[in-house]
Amino acid sequence: EAQVTQNPRYLITVTGKKLTVTCSQNMNHEYMSWYRQDPGLGLRQIYYSMNVEVTDKGDVPEGYKVSRKEKRNFPLILESPSPNQTSLYFCASSLRVSNQPQHFGDGTRLSIL
Amino acid sequence: GENVEQHPSTLSVQEGDSAVIKCTYSDSASNYFPWYKQELGKRPQLIIDIRSNVGEKKDQRIAVTLNKTAKHFSLHITETQPEDSAVYFCAAHKNWMYSGGGADGLTFGKGTHLIIQP
């Protein structure tokens, strides 16, 4: 089954404790992206990747890092999480470019205390 | 960069009636406009999309119209049913090649909570 898989689905942690949210897709998609969703703000792009070893900042990249060492994986790294990063995070992928249908993962709800 | 405004934020309609959600965008270079439906606690799912070379697209009870001159696009749902209740997001594709650089991806509206009254 074609899918985008995120882990963990839920995480409660404390300020400053490094964490990684993994994202994996099995559709051989080139384009992958991370979004955060906050009430009343919609989805905002954090980082994106157009292919292996090609990543770039989205609209709200501060406090986040990403890597794209393999085509299928695009982890989101919070080196020193802070409470303002408490949010619902979605990973998405599309075949080649961002102006094609994007497939979203099931989301990761992060709470930073 | 791109800015997408979506209205209304909440829309309540009687079952069987039509619902219309409107979005405006700022970047005239945007060329792709998808609509996503998000049910409570679930991921956004694409329901329909339209490209800038097309003025209207229809898929059963759902249609999208695009006015490039005015830079607005709308989602139309006819014969609404209880399962249409959800949050709907419009988005516009930022074409980084023609927008002087910057991020490549979708800019989303803030969402419309559609409530279908029985």
Interface residues (C-beta under 8 A of the other chain):
Chain A: S33 Y35 G40 L41 G42 L43 R44 Q45 Y48 M50 D56 K57 G58 D59 F90 V97 S98 N99 Q100 P101 Q102 F104 G105 D106 G107
Chain B: G1 Q6 N31 Y32 P34 K42 R43 P44 Q45 L46 D49 R51 F89 A91 H93 K94 N95 A103 D104 G105 L106 T107 F108 G109 K110 G111
